[in-house]
Amino acid sequence: MLGLDTGSPLVSVAVTCGDRVLAERAIELHRSSERLVGLIDDVLSAAGVSPSALHGVVALRGPGSFTGLRVGLATALGLSQGLGCLAAAPPTLFVLAAWARRAHGTAACRAVVERVRGEWFCQELEFAPGARLPSPLGDVTTAQAGDLSSGLPLVGFGAAGLAAAAGLDAIEAGPLAATGALLIGSGAWPWDAADLVQPLYLAVPATTAPRSLGTTRAHLP
């Protein structure tokens, strides 16, 4: 399976098979959109897998970078339709919790994704014994460092700085693409290509509706 995370500060692409990671690449978000197809080609070549051999494509659904999510989900949708393979799009906050468990054995955490500078999306998640998918302990909320109280460790990109400001424990996240693909491969999250066209921006884009030009014409001399 091919995993994509294009909405996080560290963009990653991975190929997995069963519970194994065959290849993984990660780059900074800046200018990653133009390199995404090249990264996909790199990981497929490194894994010795042809596109036609893919069983499914997994793209993280957000929250995250507005442009990054659009590029990644559109790419996953195109690959799914072009190759005739399955597709899925799990929420980024769930994958952060799954990554923390896989990398550090963390059973419960507060997953965080930066919304705008100084403000974060947060959700507390916990793995029950034997569970493959974390259970939310509450809804997604927005918070600033001063709003966070003691409790579960923070997991996310930039979590260390946020935690230091709030006096909390933190786990700085690593590449998420492989964890997303492994999560789907385990059967913890369903295959549903419809999720690819329903990104979880969780914030209104910073745009305004264009003003009407009306029907007035300039009169030339």
Secondary structure, DSSP 8 states (H G I E B T S, - for coil): -EEEE-SSSEEEEEEEETTEEEEEEEEESTT-GGGHHHHHHHHHHHHT--GGG-SEEEE---SS-HHHHHHHHHHHHHHHHHHT-EEE---HHHHHHHHHHHHH--SEEEEEEEEETTEEEEEEEE--TT-SS-EESS--EEE-GGG--SSS-EEETTHHHHHHHHT--EEE----HHHHHHHHHTTSS---GGGGGS----S--S--------S------
